């Protein structure tokens, strides 16, 4: 049995009970059992008058074609042929370790002579396909690349040819994979010069290129503190990443999730939170939170980003000015995940208890926030969340009593001035 052979299990009801082969012309007996026509016909021609599977005596020997099963078998067979074809194609296109070394060597030599990668796109495709086959293959390509400055050469091309998007789109997937395997951008030559090229690709690239570059950026901002610090000084970066949160016909939730992850990494530096607020983060992700259908992962990350923003004065002011955003945050409590609930409650506690903003308190009240808080106190939440919920409840009870006293005082004064 060869390691690279393709073995596909056959559904049991596709097999003939007599021959155990996949049925070519399935027919059913009066007992309801289906057989391949050739097999059951031989059984009956041999003088048997029973059903082979049940051994029941047959009232009639009529064979009824099972067209539904035949269609299912045909669909399955077509799928198997397609898988085999794809597997054979991959085998033909696969390269050996020696060929990988030669591809990288030729690529590096051509670049040093011509500084032009347009003619080498086929080599890039082969190297990328090989790297994607397994983690072992990727490690091998990375080790060969380290010996020849291959990654540095790819980076150099991106730095000097950012507008050549056709070639950039072919380079970035492999560049990103090698970058992750390398572990740090700062170890590569011209690392600081790559940021404008990355932002250009995020602005003007195809949806595929934007996704690949966003993933590369996510890795850089989450693993390289030096690179993150340098990137955070580029004001264009925030607006570009936030543009992926705009809800329109081109909105891609997967792309937004990656971009929000990048923004969270940047916001871990306190100085960047004000920059995010100025770039319109609250309005952008807040609108997405209140209008778009998001998955659990994306919702968790959006609330985490808003939680970080709520820790600075500018962020709290912006949140308090956006009633729709606050109400959307309340709606996510106990609706998405434990993480989402914790992020949401932390934001509400910051606005209503720490900052004591009446606009935020009114938005929470309008969205039935009191009921959510009471339910939260009865749930199996963490001690920290329970304490914040209790603090919120106290705030709203105090406000409720104050309103009640004002109402009573007003009614008494009104009674005194009435003519009767």
Secondary structure as the mmCIF struct_conf table of DSSP 4:
data_model
#
loop_
_struct_conf.conf_type_id
_struct_conf.id
_struct_conf.beg_label_comp_id
_struct_conf.beg_label_asym_id
_struct_conf.beg_label_seq_id
_struct_conf.end_label_comp_id
_struct_conf.end_label_asym_id
_struct_conf.end_label_seq_id
TURN_TY1_P TURN_TY1_P1 UNK A 3 UNK A 4
HELX_LH_PP_P HELX_LH_PP_P1 UNK A 9 UNK A 11
HELX_RH_3T_P HELX_RH_3T_P1 UNK A 12 UNK A 14
STRN STRN1 UNK A 15 UNK A 15
TURN_TY1_P TURN_TY1_P2 UNK A 17 UNK A 19
BEND BEND1 UNK A 21 UNK A 21
STRN STRN2 UNK A 22 UNK A 22
HELX_LH_PP_P HELX_LH_PP_P2 UNK A 23 UNK A 23
BEND BEND2 UNK A 24 UNK A 25
STRN STRN3 UNK A 26 UNK A 28
TURN_TY1_P TURN_TY1_P3 UNK A 30 UNK A 31
BEND BEND3 UNK A 32 UNK A 32
STRN STRN4 UNK A 34 UNK A 36
HELX_RH_AL_P HELX_RH_AL_P1 UNK A 37 UNK A 45
TURN_TY1_P TURN_TY1_P4 UNK A 46 UNK A 47
STRN STRN5 UNK A 50 UNK A 50
TURN_TY1_P TURN_TY1_P5 UNK A 52 UNK A 54
HELX_LH_PP_P HELX_LH_PP_P3 UNK A 56 UNK A 56
STRN STRN6 UNK A 57 UNK A 57
HELX_LH_PP_P HELX_LH_PP_P4 UNK A 58 UNK A 58
BEND BEND4 UNK A 59 UNK A 59
STRN STRN7 UNK A 64 UNK A 65
HELX_RH_AL_P HELX_RH_AL_P2 UNK A 67 UNK A 93
HELX_RH_AL_P HELX_RH_AL_P3 UNK A 97 UNK A 114
HELX_RH_3T_P HELX_RH_3T_P2 UNK A 118 UNK A 120
HELX_RH_AL_P HELX_RH_AL_P4 UNK A 121 UNK A 133
HELX_RH_AL_P HELX_RH_AL_P5 UNK A 135 UNK A 148
TURN_TY1_P TURN_TY1_P6 UNK A 149 UNK A 149
HELX_RH_AL_P HELX_RH_AL_P6 UNK A 150 UNK A 160
TURN_TY1_P TURN_TY1_P7 UNK A 162 UNK A 163
HELX_RH_AL_P HELX_RH_AL_P7 UNK A 165 UNK A 182
BEND BEND5 UNK A 185 UNK A 185
TURN_TY1_P TURN_TY1_P8 UNK A 186 UNK A 187
BEND BEND6 UNK A 188 UNK A 188
TURN_TY1_P TURN_TY1_P9 UNK A 189 UNK A 193
HELX_RH_AL_P HELX_RH_AL_P8 UNK A 194 UNK A 204
BEND BEND7 UNK A 205 UNK A 205
HELX_RH_AL_P HELX_RH_AL_P9 UNK A 207 UNK A 223
HELX_RH_AL_P HELX_RH_AL_P10 UNK A 225 UNK A 231
TURN_TY1_P TURN_TY1_P10 UNK A 232 UNK A 233
HELX_RH_AL_P HELX_RH_AL_P11 UNK A 235 UNK A 243
TURN_TY1_P TURN_TY1_P11 UNK A 244 UNK A 245
BEND BEND8 UNK A 248 UNK A 248
TURN_TY1_P TURN_TY1_P12 UNK A 249 UNK A 250
HELX_RH_AL_P HELX_RH_AL_P12 UNK A 253 UNK A 267
TURN_TY1_P TURN_TY1_P13 UNK A 268 UNK A 268
BEND BEND9 UNK A 269 UNK A 269
TURN_TY1_P TURN_TY1_P14 UNK A 270 UNK A 270
HELX_RH_AL_P HELX_RH_AL_P13 UNK A 271 UNK A 278
TURN_TY1_P TURN_TY1_P15 UNK A 279 UNK A 280
HELX_RH_AL_P HELX_RH_AL_P14 UNK A 281 UNK A 291
BEND BEND10 UNK A 292 UNK A 292
HELX_RH_AL_P HELX_RH_AL_P15 UNK A 296 UNK A 309
TURN_TY1_P TURN_TY1_P16 UNK A 310 UNK A 311
BEND BEND11 UNK A 312 UNK A 312
HELX_RH_AL_P HELX_RH_AL_P16 UNK A 313 UNK A 321
HELX_RH_AL_P HELX_RH_AL_P17 UNK A 323 UNK A 332
TURN_TY1_P TURN_TY1_P17 UNK A 333 UNK A 335
BEND BEND12 UNK A 336 UNK A 336
HELX_RH_AL_P HELX_RH_AL_P18 UNK A 338 UNK A 349
HELX_RH_PI_P HELX_RH_PI_P1 UNK A 350 UNK A 354
BEND BEND13 UNK A 355 UNK A 355
HELX_RH_AL_P HELX_RH_AL_P19 UNK A 358 UNK A 366
TURN_TY1_P TURN_TY1_P18 UNK A 367 UNK A 368
HELX_RH_AL_P HELX_RH_AL_P20 UNK A 369 UNK A 378
BEND BEND14 UNK A 379 UNK A 379
HELX_RH_AL_P HELX_RH_AL_P21 UNK A 383 UNK A 416
TURN_TY1_P TURN_TY1_P19 UNK A 417 UNK A 417
BEND BEND15 UNK A 418 UNK A 418
#
